[in-house]
């Protein structure tokens, strides 16, 4: 399996604001790498393609989809290992919902993920 860094380099595009985003179909492989390497996700934002480039999904899909963005905070008594596992579960649940909506809308979808490097 490729490392987190290798996967990230090969899976990113640049959105209209110059930020790195990841194609939806490549995200679960990156999450698996995060599990192995102990990397927690602090959250994610959803993007889609438009004539202006890759933009926030809710600006094209409608404001009801603004809530698809998610975040995870580390609890005060939570170890880095516990947070890493919990944050990935939160991300997997959110991304599964995003995948369903993206498929239903037939839109190319990207995620901007915010990572916290931890040592397990």
N, CA, C and O atoms as a GROMACS GRO file, in nm:
protein
  480
    1UNK      N    1   0.084  -0.118   0.000
    1UNK     CA    2   0.000   0.000   0.000
    1UNK      C    3   0.088   0.124   0.000
    1UNK      O    4   0.193   0.128   0.065
    2UNK      N    5   0.044   0.224  -0.074
    2UNK     CA    6   0.119   0.349  -0.080
    2UNK      C    7   0.105   0.425   0.052
    2UNK      O    8   0.007   0.408   0.124
    3UNK      N    9   0.203   0.507   0.083
    3UNK     CA   10   0.198   0.586   0.205
    3UNK      C   11   0.098   0.700   0.190
    3UNK      O   12   0.056   0.734   0.079
    4UNK      N   13   0.061   0.757   0.303
    4UNK     CA   14  -0.030   0.871   0.305
    4UNK      C   15   0.022   0.982   0.215
    4UNK      O   16  -0.054   1.037   0.134
    5UNK      N   17   0.147   1.016   0.227
    5UNK     CA   18   0.207   1.125   0.148
    5UNK      C   19   0.202   1.095  -0.001
    5UNK      O   20   0.170   1.183  -0.081
    6UNK      N   21   0.233   0.971  -0.039
    6UNK     CA   22   0.230   0.933  -0.180
    6UNK      C   23   0.088   0.943  -0.237
    6UNK      O   24   0.067   0.995  -0.346
    7UNK      N   25  -0.009   0.892  -0.160
    7UNK     CA   26  -0.149   0.898  -0.205
    7UNK      C   27  -0.196   1.041  -0.220
    7UNK      O   28  -0.264   1.076  -0.316
    8UNK      N   29  -0.160   1.123  -0.123
    8UNK     CA   30  -0.206   1.263  -0.125
    8UNK      C   31  -0.150   1.337  -0.246
    8UNK      O   32  -0.223   1.413  -0.310
    9UNK      N   33  -0.024   1.316  -0.276
    9UNK     CA   34   0.039   1.383  -0.390
    9UNK      C   35  -0.028   1.346  -0.522
    9UNK      O   36  -0.045   1.431  -0.609
   10UNK      N   37  -0.067   1.220  -0.536
   10UNK     CA   38  -0.124   1.172  -0.662
   10UNK      C   39  -0.274   1.196  -0.674
   10UNK      O   40  -0.331   1.180  -0.781
   11UNK      N   41  -0.339   1.235  -0.564
   11UNK     CA   42  -0.484   1.244  -0.563
   11UNK      C   43  -0.540   1.385  -0.558
   11UNK      O   44  -0.662   1.402  -0.556
   12UNK      N   45  -0.455   1.486  -0.555
   12UNK     CA   46  -0.506   1.621  -0.537
   12UNK      C   47  -0.517   1.700  -0.667
   12UNK      O   48  -0.443   1.680  -0.763
   13UNK      N   49  -0.613   1.791  -0.666
   13UNK     CA   50  -0.630   1.892  -0.770
   13UNK      C   51  -0.637   2.026  -0.697
   13UNK      O   52  -0.641   2.029  -0.574
   14UNK      N   53  -0.637   2.133  -0.771
   14UNK     CA   54  -0.646   2.266  -0.710
   14UNK      C   55  -0.783   2.324  -0.742
   14UNK      O   56  -0.828   2.324  -0.857
   15UNK      N   57  -0.849   2.377  -0.636
   15UNK     CA   58  -0.982   2.436  -0.658
   15UNK      C   59  -0.970   2.582  -0.702
   15UNK      O   60  -0.859   2.633  -0.719
   16UNK      N   61  -1.084   2.647  -0.721
   16UNK     CA   62  -1.086   2.785  -0.771
   16UNK      C   63  -1.016   2.882  -0.678
   16UNK      O   64  -0.969   2.988  -0.722
   17UNK      N   65  -1.007   2.848  -0.548
   17UNK     CA   66  -0.942   2.936  -0.451
   17UNK      C   67  -0.794   2.901  -0.431
   17UNK      O   68  -0.727   2.962  -0.347
   18UNK      N   69  -0.744   2.803  -0.507
   18UNK     CA   70  -0.604   2.764  -0.497
   18UNK      C   71  -0.575   2.661  -0.389
   18UNK      O   72  -0.458   2.634  -0.359
   19UNK      N   73  -0.679   2.603  -0.330
   19UNK     CA   74  -0.661   2.501  -0.226
   19UNK      C   75  -0.654   2.362  -0.289
   19UNK      O   76  -0.711   2.339  -0.396
   20UNK      N   77  -0.586   2.271  -0.222
   20UNK     CA   78  -0.578   2.134  -0.269
   20UNK      C   79  -0.703   2.057  -0.228
   20UNK      O   80  -0.743   2.060  -0.112
   21UNK      N   81  -0.763   1.988  -0.323
   21UNK     CA   82  -0.880   1.905  -0.298
   21UNK      C   83  -0.854   1.765  -0.353
   21UNK      O   84  -0.769   1.746  -0.440
   22UNK      N   85  -0.929   1.669  -0.300
   22UNK     CA   86  -0.911   1.529  -0.335
   22UNK      C   87  -1.037   1.478  -0.404
   22UNK      O   88  -1.148   1.504  -0.358
   23UNK      N   89  -1.020   1.407  -0.514
   23UNK     CA   90  -1.134   1.348  -0.583
   23UNK      C   91  -1.204   1.250  -0.489
   23UNK      O   92  -1.140   1.171  -0.420
   24UNK      N   93  -1.336   1.256  -0.488
   24UNK     CA   94  -1.416   1.173  -0.398
   24UNK      C   95  -1.382   1.025  -0.411
   24UNK      O   96  -1.376   0.954  -0.310
   25UNK      N   97  -1.361   0.978  -0.533
   25UNK     CA   98  -1.336   0.834  -0.553
   25UNK      C   99  -1.199   0.789  -0.499
   25UNK      O  100  -1.171   0.669  -0.499
   26UNK      N  101  -1.116   0.880  -0.455
   26UNK     CA  102  -0.984   0.845  -0.401
   26UNK      C  103  -0.974   0.863  -0.250
   26UNK      O  104  -0.872   0.831  -0.190
   27UNK      N  105  -1.081   0.915  -0.190
   27UNK     CA  106  -1.076   0.951  -0.048
   27UNK      C  107  -1.067   0.829   0.044
   27UNK      O  108  -0.991   0.832   0.141
   28UNK      N  109  -1.141   0.723   0.016
   28UNK     CA  110  -1.141   0.608   0.107
   28UNK      C  111  -1.005   0.541   0.114
   28UNK      O  112  -0.967   0.490   0.219
   29UNK      N  113  -0.931   0.540   0.005
   29UNK     CA  114  -0.795   0.486   0.007
   29UNK      C  115  -0.706   0.572   0.096
   29UNK      O  116  -0.620   0.519   0.168
   30UNK      N  117  -0.725   0.701   0.092
   30UNK     CA  118  -0.649   0.791   0.178
   30UNK      C  119  -0.687   0.770   0.324
   30UNK      O  120  -0.600   0.774   0.412
   31UNK      N  121  -0.816   0.747   0.352
   31UNK     CA  122  -0.858   0.721   0.490
   31UNK      C  123  -0.795   0.593   0.543
   31UNK      O  124  -0.754   0.587   0.659
   32UNK      N  125  -0.786   0.490   0.460
   32UNK     CA  126  -0.720   0.366   0.503
   32UNK      C  127  -0.574   0.393   0.540
   32UNK      O  128  -0.524   0.340   0.639
   33UNK      N  129  -0.509   0.474   0.462
   33UNK     CA  130  -0.371   0.510   0.492
   33UNK      C  131  -0.363   0.589   0.622
   33UNK      O  132  -0.269   0.571   0.700
   34UNK      N  133  -0.460   0.676   0.646
   34UNK     CA  134  -0.465   0.752   0.772
   34UNK      C  135  -0.476   0.658   0.891
   34UNK      O  136  -0.411   0.678   0.994
   35UNK      N  137  -0.560   0.554   0.878
   35UNK     CA  138  -0.576   0.456   0.986
   35UNK      C  139  -0.442   0.391   1.019
   35UNK      O  140  -0.404   0.379   1.136
   36UNK      N  141  -0.371   0.349   0.916
   36UNK     CA  142  -0.244   0.280   0.934
   36UNK      C  143  -0.139   0.372   0.995
   36UNK      O  144  -0.064   0.330   1.083
   37UNK      N  145  -0.134   0.497   0.948
   37UNK     CA  146  -0.029   0.589   0.991
   37UNK      C  147  -0.068   0.674   1.112
   37UNK      O  148   0.012   0.754   1.159
   38UNK      N  149  -0.191   0.657   1.163
   38UNK     CA  150  -0.232   0.730   1.282
   38UNK      C  151  -0.257   0.878   1.259
   38UNK      O  152  -0.225   0.961   1.344
   39UNK      N  153  -0.313   0.911   1.145
   39UNK     CA  154  -0.339   1.050   1.111
   39UNK      C  155  -0.487   1.079   1.132
   39UNK      O  156  -0.573   1.013   1.072
   40UNK      N  157  -0.516   1.176   1.216
   40UNK     CA  158  -0.655   1.214   1.244
   40UNK      C  159  -0.702   1.318   1.142
   40UNK      O  160  -0.621   1.392   1.086
   41UNK      N  161  -0.832   1.321   1.121
   41UNK     CA  162  -0.892   1.422   1.034
   41UNK      C  163  -0.966   1.522   1.122
   41UNK      O  164  -1.051   1.484   1.203
   42UNK      N  165  -0.934   1.648   1.105
   42UNK     CA  166  -1.002   1.752   1.181
   42UNK      C  167  -1.132   1.793   1.115
   42UNK      O  168  -1.219   1.851   1.180
   43UNK      N  169  -1.147   1.764   0.984
   43UNK     CA  170  -1.271   1.796   0.915
   43UNK      C  171  -1.254   1.796   0.765
   43UNK      O  172  -1.148   1.764   0.712
   44UNK      N  173  -1.363   1.833   0.698
   44UNK     CA  174  -1.359   1.836   0.554
   44UNK      C  175  -1.467   1.926   0.495
   44UNK      O  176  -1.574   1.943   0.554
   45UNK      N  177  -1.438   1.981   0.380
   45UNK     CA  178  -1.531   2.064   0.305
   45UNK      C  179  -1.556   2.000   0.170
   45UNK      O  180  -1.468   1.935   0.114
   46UNK      N  181  -1.677   2.017   0.119
   46UNK     CA  182  -1.720   1.952  -0.004
   46UNK      C  183  -1.719   2.052  -0.120
   46UNK      O  184  -1.767   2.165  -0.108
   47UNK      N  185  -1.662   2.009  -0.232
   47UNK     CA  186  -1.651   2.091  -0.353
   47UNK      C  187  -1.708   2.016  -0.472
   47UNK      O  188  -1.717   1.893  -0.471
   48UNK      N  189  -1.745   2.090  -0.576
   48UNK     CA  190  -1.792   2.031  -0.701
   48UNK      C  191  -1.742   2.116  -0.817
   48UNK      O  192  -1.694   2.227  -0.798
   49UNK      N  193  -1.755   2.062  -0.937
   49UNK     CA  194  -1.710   2.136  -1.055
   49UNK      C  195  -1.820   2.228  -1.107
   49UNK      O  196  -1.938   2.196  -1.100
   50UNK      N  197  -1.778   2.342  -1.157
   50UNK     CA  198  -1.869   2.437  -1.222
   50UNK      C  199  -1.792   2.503  -1.336
   50UNK      O  200  -1.674   2.473  -1.357
   51UNK      N  201  -1.858   2.592  -1.408
   51UNK     CA  202  -1.788   2.664  -1.515
   51UNK      C  203  -1.677   2.753  -1.461
   51UNK      O  204  -1.589   2.795  -1.536
   52UNK      N  205  -1.680   2.782  -1.331
   52UNK     CA  206  -1.576   2.864  -1.267
   52UNK      C  207  -1.463   2.779  -1.209
   52UNK      O  208  -1.370   2.834  -1.149
   53UNK      N  209  -1.470   2.649  -1.225
   53UNK     CA  210  -1.369   2.560  -1.168
   53UNK      C  211  -1.429   2.478  -1.055
   53UNK      O  212  -1.550   2.454  -1.052
   54UNK      N  213  -1.346   2.436  -0.964
   54UNK     CA  214  -1.389   2.356  -0.850
   54UNK      C  215  -1.427   2.452  -0.738
   54UNK      O  216  -1.342   2.525  -0.686
   55UNK      N  217  -1.555   2.452  -0.700
   55UNK     CA  218  -1.608   2.548  -0.602
   55UNK      C  219  -1.682   2.474  -0.490
   55UNK      O  220  -1.711   2.355  -0.502
   56UNK      N  221  -1.711   2.545  -0.380
   56UNK     CA  222  -1.788   2.486  -0.270
   56UNK      C  223  -1.917   2.426  -0.326
   56UNK      O  224  -1.990   2.493  -0.400
   57UNK      N  225  -1.945   2.303  -0.289
   57UNK     CA  226  -2.060   2.231  -0.346
   57UNK      C  227  -2.193   2.301  -0.320
   57UNK      O  228  -2.278   2.305  -0.408
   58UNK      N  229  -2.211   2.354  -0.202
   58UNK     CA  230  -2.341   2.414  -0.170
   58UNK      C  231  -2.373   2.535  -0.258
   58UNK      O  232  -2.490   2.573  -0.270
   59UNK      N  233  -2.271   2.598  -0.319
   59UNK     CA  234  -2.299   2.712  -0.407
   59UNK      C  235  -2.362   2.666  -0.539
   59UNK      O  236  -2.426   2.746  -0.607
   60UNK      N  237  -2.343   2.540  -0.574
   60UNK     CA  238  -2.402   2.483  -0.696
   60UNK      C  239  -2.522   2.394  -0.660
   60UNK      O  240  -2.626   2.401  -0.726
   61UNK      N  241  -2.508   2.313  -0.557
   61UNK     CA  242  -2.612   2.216  -0.520
   61UNK      C  243  -2.726   2.280  -0.442
   61UNK      O  244  -2.837   2.226  -0.439
   62UNK      N  245  -2.700   2.394  -0.377
   62UNK     CA  246  -2.800   2.460  -0.294
   62UNK      C  247  -2.758   2.462  -0.148
   62UNK      O  248  -2.682   2.376  -0.103
   63UNK      N  249  -2.807   2.562  -0.075
   63UNK     CA  250  -2.765   2.581   0.064
   63UNK      C  251  -2.801   2.466   0.158
   63UNK      O  252  -2.739   2.452   0.263
   64UNK      N  253  -2.898   2.384   0.122
   64UNK     CA  254  -2.933   2.271   0.210
   64UNK      C  255  -2.817   2.172   0.220
   64UNK      O  256  -2.814   2.089   0.311
   65UNK      N  257  -2.721   2.180   0.128
   65UNK     CA  258  -2.606   2.090   0.132
   65UNK      C  259  -2.485   2.149   0.206
   65UNK      O  260  -2.379   2.087   0.212
   66UNK      N  261  -2.501   2.268   0.260
   66UNK     CA  262  -2.391   2.331   0.336
   66UNK      C  263  -2.352   2.244   0.455
   66UNK      O  264  -2.235   2.243   0.495
   67UNK      N  265  -2.448   2.172   0.512
   67UNK     CA  266  -2.421   2.090   0.630
   67UNK      C  267  -2.341   1.964   0.600
   67UNK      O  268  -2.309   1.889   0.692
   68UNK      N  269  -2.307   1.939   0.474
   68UNK     CA  270  -2.225   1.822   0.442
   68UNK      C  271  -2.081   1.839   0.490
   68UNK      O  272  -2.012   1.740   0.511
   69UNK      N  273  -2.036   1.962   0.506
   69UNK     CA  274  -1.903   1.985   0.564
   69UNK      C  275  -1.904   1.934   0.706
   69UNK      O  276  -2.006   1.944   0.774
   70UNK      N  277  -1.793   1.880   0.753
   70UNK     CA  278  -1.790   1.823   0.888
   70UNK      C  279  -1.659   1.858   0.957
   70UNK      O  280  -1.563   1.904   0.895
   71UNK      N  281  -1.657   1.833   1.090
   71UNK     CA  282  -1.536   1.854   1.168
   71UNK      C  283  -1.536   1.758   1.287
   71UNK      O  284  -1.639   1.702   1.323
   72UNK      N  285  -1.420   1.741   1.345
   72UNK     CA  286  -1.403   1.659   1.466
   72UNK      C  287  -1.303   1.728   1.557
   72UNK      O  288  -1.196   1.770   1.512
   73UNK      N  289  -1.338   1.738   1.683
   73UNK     CA  290  -1.248   1.796   1.783
   73UNK      C  291  -1.201   1.688   1.878
   73UNK      O  292  -1.278   1.598   1.914
   74UNK      N  293  -1.077   1.695   1.918
   74UNK     CA  294  -1.025   1.599   2.014
   74UNK      C  295  -1.076   1.634   2.152
   74UNK      O  296  -1.067   1.749   2.196
   75UNK      N  297  -1.130   1.534   2.221
   75UNK     CA  298  -1.182   1.553   2.357
   75UNK      C  299  -1.065   1.566   2.455
   75UNK      O  300  -0.957   1.512   2.430
   76UNK      N  301  -1.086   1.637   2.566
   76UNK     CA  302  -0.976   1.661   2.661
   76UNK      C  303  -0.907   1.533   2.711
   76UNK      O  304  -0.784   1.532   2.726
   77UNK      N  305  -0.982   1.427   2.738
   77UNK     CA  306  -0.922   1.304   2.791
   77UNK      C  307  -0.899   1.198   2.685
   77UNK      O  308  -0.869   1.083   2.718
   78UNK      N  309  -0.912   1.234   2.560
   78UNK     CA  310  -0.899   1.140   2.449
   78UNK      C  311  -0.753   1.134   2.404
   78UNK      O  312  -0.690   1.237   2.381
   79UNK      N  313  -0.700   1.012   2.391
   79UNK     CA  314  -0.562   0.998   2.343
   79UNK      C  315  -0.558   1.027   2.193
   79UNK      O  316  -0.661   1.028   2.126
   80UNK      N  317  -0.438   1.050   2.141
   80UNK     CA  318  -0.422   1.071   1.998
   80UNK      C  319  -0.473   0.951   1.919
   80UNK      O  320  -0.536   0.968   1.814
   81UNK      N  321  -0.447   0.831   1.968
   81UNK     CA  322  -0.492   0.709   1.901
   81UNK      C  323  -0.646   0.704   1.896
   81UNK      O  324  -0.704   0.678   1.791
   82UNK      N  325  -0.709   0.730   2.009
   82UNK     CA  326  -0.855   0.729   2.014
   82UNK      C  327  -0.914   0.834   1.920
   82UNK      O  328  -1.010   0.808   1.848
   83UNK      N  329  -0.855   0.954   1.922
   83UNK     CA  330  -0.905   1.060   1.836
   83UNK      C  331  -0.887   1.026   1.688
   83UNK      O  332  -0.976   1.051   1.608
   84UNK      N  333  -0.774   0.969   1.654
   84UNK     CA  334  -0.750   0.930   1.516
   84UNK      C  335  -0.858   0.834   1.468
   84UNK      O  336  -0.916   0.854   1.361
   85UNK      N  337  -0.886   0.731   1.547
   85UNK     CA  338  -0.988   0.633   1.508
   85UNK      C  339  -1.127   0.694   1.502
   85UNK      O  340  -1.203   0.668   1.409
   86UNK      N  341  -1.161   0.776   1.602
   86UNK     CA  342  -1.294   0.838   1.605
   86UNK      C  343  -1.312   0.937   1.490
   86UNK      O  344  -1.417   0.941   1.426
   87UNK      N  345  -1.209   1.016   1.464
   87UNK     CA  346  -1.220   1.116   1.356
   87UNK      C  347  -1.235   1.049   1.220
   87UNK      O  348  -1.304   1.102   1.132
   88UNK      N  349  -1.172   0.936   1.201
   88UNK     CA  350  -1.185   0.864   1.074
   88UNK      C  351  -1.325   0.804   1.061
   88UNK      O  352  -1.382   0.803   0.952
   89UNK      N  353  -1.381   0.755   1.172
   89UNK     CA  354  -1.519   0.703   1.168
   89UNK      C  355  -1.617   0.815   1.132
   89UNK      O  356  -1.709   0.796   1.052
   90UNK      N  357  -1.596   0.933   1.190
   90UNK     CA  358  -1.681   1.048   1.158
   90UNK      C  359  -1.668   1.083   1.010
   90UNK      O  360  -1.767   1.107   0.942
   91UNK      N  361  -1.544   1.086   0.961
   91UNK     CA  362  -1.519   1.118   0.820
   91UNK      C  363  -1.583   1.014   0.728
   91UNK      O  364  -1.645   1.051   0.629
   92UNK      N  365  -1.568   0.886   0.760
   92UNK     CA  366  -1.626   0.780   0.676
   92UNK      C  367  -1.778   0.794   0.667
   92UNK      O  368  -1.836   0.778   0.559
   93UNK      N  369  -1.842   0.825   0.778
   93UNK     CA  370  -1.988   0.842   0.779
   93UNK      C  371  -2.026   0.962   0.692
   93UNK      O  372  -2.117   0.952   0.610
   94UNK      N  373  -1.957   1.073   0.710
   94UNK     CA  374  -1.987   1.195   0.632
   94UNK      C  375  -1.962   1.171   0.483
   94UNK      O  376  -2.043   1.210   0.400
   95UNK      N  377  -1.850   1.107   0.450
   95UNK     CA  378  -1.813   1.087   0.310
   95UNK      C  379  -1.908   0.989   0.242
   95UNK      O  380  -1.936   1.003   0.123
   96UNK      N  381  -1.956   0.890   0.315
   96UNK     CA  382  -2.054   0.797   0.258
   96UNK      C  383  -2.181   0.872   0.219
   96UNK      O  384  -2.237   0.847   0.113
   97UNK      N  385  -2.226   0.963   0.304
   97UNK     CA  386  -2.343   1.045   0.271
   97UNK      C  387  -2.315   1.136   0.151
   97UNK      O  388  -2.399   1.149   0.062
   98UNK      N  389  -2.197   1.196   0.148
   98UNK     CA  390  -2.158   1.282   0.036
   98UNK      C  391  -2.154   1.202  -0.094
   98UNK      O  392  -2.201   1.248  -0.198
   99UNK      N  393  -2.100   1.082  -0.086
   99UNK     CA  394  -2.093   0.994  -0.203
   99UNK      C  395  -2.233   0.964  -0.258
   99UNK      O  396  -2.255   0.966  -0.379
  100UNK      N  397  -2.327   0.937  -0.168
  100UNK     CA  398  -2.465   0.908  -0.209
  100UNK      C  399  -2.528   1.030  -0.278
  100UNK      O  400  -2.589   1.016  -0.385
  101UNK      N  401  -2.513   1.147  -0.219
  101UNK     CA  402  -2.571   1.269  -0.275
  101UNK      C  403  -2.505   1.304  -0.408
  101UNK      O  404  -2.573   1.340  -0.504
  102UNK      N  405  -2.374   1.293  -0.413
  102UNK     CA  406  -2.300   1.323  -0.536
  102UNK      C  407  -2.346   1.233  -0.650
  102UNK      O  408  -2.363   1.278  -0.764
  103UNK      N  409  -2.365   1.106  -0.620
  103UNK     CA  410  -2.412   1.010  -0.721
  103UNK      C  411  -2.553   1.046  -0.767
  103UNK      O  412  -2.583   1.042  -0.887
  104UNK      N  413  -2.638   1.079  -0.672
  104UNK     CA  414  -2.777   1.116  -0.704
  104UNK      C  415  -2.782   1.241  -0.792
  104UNK      O  416  -2.862   1.248  -0.885
  105UNK      N  417  -2.695   1.338  -0.763
  105UNK     CA  418  -2.691   1.462  -0.840
  105UNK      C  419  -2.608   1.451  -0.968
  105UNK      O  420  -2.611   1.539  -1.053
  106UNK      N  421  -2.534   1.340  -0.980
  106UNK     CA  422  -2.447   1.315  -1.095
  106UNK      C  423  -2.344   1.429  -1.113
  106UNK      O  424  -2.327   1.482  -1.222
  107UNK      N  425  -2.278   1.462  -1.002
  107UNK     CA  426  -2.180   1.570  -1.001
  107UNK      C  427  -2.042   1.515  -0.964
  107UNK      O  428  -2.031   1.426  -0.880
  108UNK      N  429  -1.937   1.570  -1.026
  108UNK     CA  430  -1.802   1.538  -0.984
  108UNK      C  431  -1.777   1.609  -0.851
  108UNK      O  432  -1.804   1.728  -0.838
  109UNK      N  433  -1.727   1.534  -0.755
  109UNK     CA  434  -1.716   1.586  -0.619
  109UNK      C  435  -1.574   1.571  -0.568
  109UNK      O  436  -1.505   1.474  -0.597
  110UNK      N  437  -1.532   1.669  -0.489
  110UNK     CA  438  -1.398   1.675  -0.432
  110UNK      C  439  -1.410   1.713  -0.285
  110UNK      O  440  -1.507   1.775  -0.243
  111UNK      N  441  -1.310   1.675  -0.208
  111UNK     CA  442  -1.308   1.710  -0.067
  111UNK      C  443  -1.177   1.780  -0.033
  111UNK      O  444  -1.070   1.742  -0.080
  112UNK      N  445  -1.188   1.882   0.048
  112UNK     CA  446  -1.070   1.941   0.110
  112UNK      C  447  -1.068   1.884   0.251
  112UNK      O  448  -1.158   1.909   0.330
  113UNK      N  449  -0.965   1.807   0.282
  113UNK     CA  450  -0.952   1.744   0.413
  113UNK      C  451  -0.847   1.816   0.495
  113UNK      O  452  -0.743   1.858   0.444
  114UNK      N  453  -0.876   1.830   0.624
  114UNK     CA  454  -0.782   1.892   0.717
  114UNK      C  455  -0.731   1.781   0.808
  114UNK      O  456  -0.809   1.718   0.880
  115UNK      N  457  -0.601   1.757   0.805
  115UNK     CA  458  -0.539   1.648   0.878
  115UNK      C  459  -0.465   1.698   1.001
  115UNK      O  460  -0.412   1.809   1.004
  116UNK      N  461  -0.461   1.612   1.103
  116UNK     CA  462  -0.376   1.635   1.220
  116UNK      C  463  -0.284   1.515   1.227
  116UNK      O  464  -0.331   1.402   1.240
  117UNK      N  465  -0.154   1.537   1.220
  117UNK     CA  466  -0.060   1.427   1.229
  117UNK      C  467  -0.043   1.389   1.375
  117UNK      O  468  -0.018   1.473   1.461
  118UNK      N  469  -0.058   1.260   1.402
  118UNK     CA  470  -0.042   1.210   1.538
  118UNK      C  471   0.056   1.095   1.537
  118UNK      O  472   0.085   1.036   1.433
  119UNK      N  473   0.107   1.063   1.652
  119UNK     CA  474   0.195   0.947   1.661
  119UNK      C  475   0.126   0.842   1.745
  119UNK      O  476   0.090   0.866   1.860
  120UNK      N  477   0.108   0.724   1.685
  120UNK     CA  478   0.040   0.614   1.756
  120UNK      C  479   0.144   0.512   1.797
  120UNK      O  480   0.111   0.411   1.858
   0.00000   0.00000   0.00000
